[in-house]
Amino acid sequence: MLVDSPPEQRAETAPAPPTRRAIRVLGLFVSLAVLVAVGVASIAIGAKGLSVAEVWHGLFHDTGTYGDVVVADRLSRTVLGLLAGAALGLSGAVLQALTRNPLADPGLLGINAGASAAVVTAITFFGVTSLSGYVWFAFVGAAAVGALVWFLGGSRGATPVRLALAGTAISAALYGYLQAVMITDDQALNKMRFWTVGSLSSASTSTILQVLPFLAAGSLLALSLARPLNAMEMGDDTAKALGANLNRTRALAMLAATVLCGAATAACGPIVFVGLMVPHVVRSFTGPDLRWILPYATVLSPVLLLGSDVIGRVVARPAELQVGIVTALIGGPVFIFLVRRRRTAQL
């Protein structure tokens, strides 16, 4: 005869409810699964559609068939989208913490403007015509602007407001320079109008290898700053009391964001809203802890970028809509929604 256990005993033997940490870990694995699915879709969908079997064959049993060649070509594009998306998401999350502005993005500190100005300079004054040449000029331009923003923002005495103001001022000046050069130089205008929209269509193994060391170094640096940036978000006085070195943390965060955004922009051109939307949305369900925001942004930002790239190939087939245009079309309404929701929450 079965005898029911007392309520107290049943309560003790019942499995514990899932903790918040377990839910976050599960969500991260689900996000990884979504990323894999979007990556497969990025390889399979295009002017010529491929089945999952053809994608598998092209990845692991390449025999030189037409489908295998298509897979190899799209694989470079997908890998670059994955790397660039992760870099933009990480840099956006770091900058939002650095400036204490949940609506900040890499463009706020002028990094995109610096890369664009360097590329138009390379085209106009140095005759650079290849993407591999653009990469280095764009990266140097982004790094130079990052250093200038840090200097103008007060260097060791830098504050979030000073950095944002310095970045905004430099961006305005550089975009004025861009417009002046492109208006007076038809060649620069013709070449820049393709680069500035942001695209993955020119992805190649050589481009990936050029930016990979910078993306890896920047990612490791950004992830290592989660704890000190968490402390800084509670205010300078609290951060100091917790032992955080404010100047060192701000300098390293600025360096990480510049390297990540500069490398991604150099490889793909300026792609907007990815670094703004994903970290902000992630923050809404992970909370303010950067130890969770950074990994989630690393995984979900490529989902947005690759998903936008797939959409661009579908809506304009057999041609394609550049990924920078698609992210802007998606990001504009989302940004308005986020701003309105934030304003409503403050009422």
Protein Blocks (a to p, Z undefined) as FASTA:
>chain_A
ZZdddfklmmmmpccdddfklmmmmmmmmmmmmmmmmmmmmmmgcfbdcdfklmmmmmmm
cghiaklmmmmmmmmmmmmmmmmmmmmmmmmmmmmmmnopakbcfklnommmmmmmmmmm
mmmmnopabfklmmmmmmmmmmmmmmmmmmmnopjmpcfklmmmmmmmmmmmmmmmmmmm
mmmmmklmmmmmmmmnopaklgcfklmmmmmmmmmmmmmmmmmmmmmmmmmmnojklmmm
nopafklmmmmmmmmmmmmmmmmmmmnopaehklmmmmmmmmmmnojalklmmmmmmmmm
mmmmmmmmmmmmmmmocbdcdfklmmmmmmmmmmmmmmmmmmmmmZZ
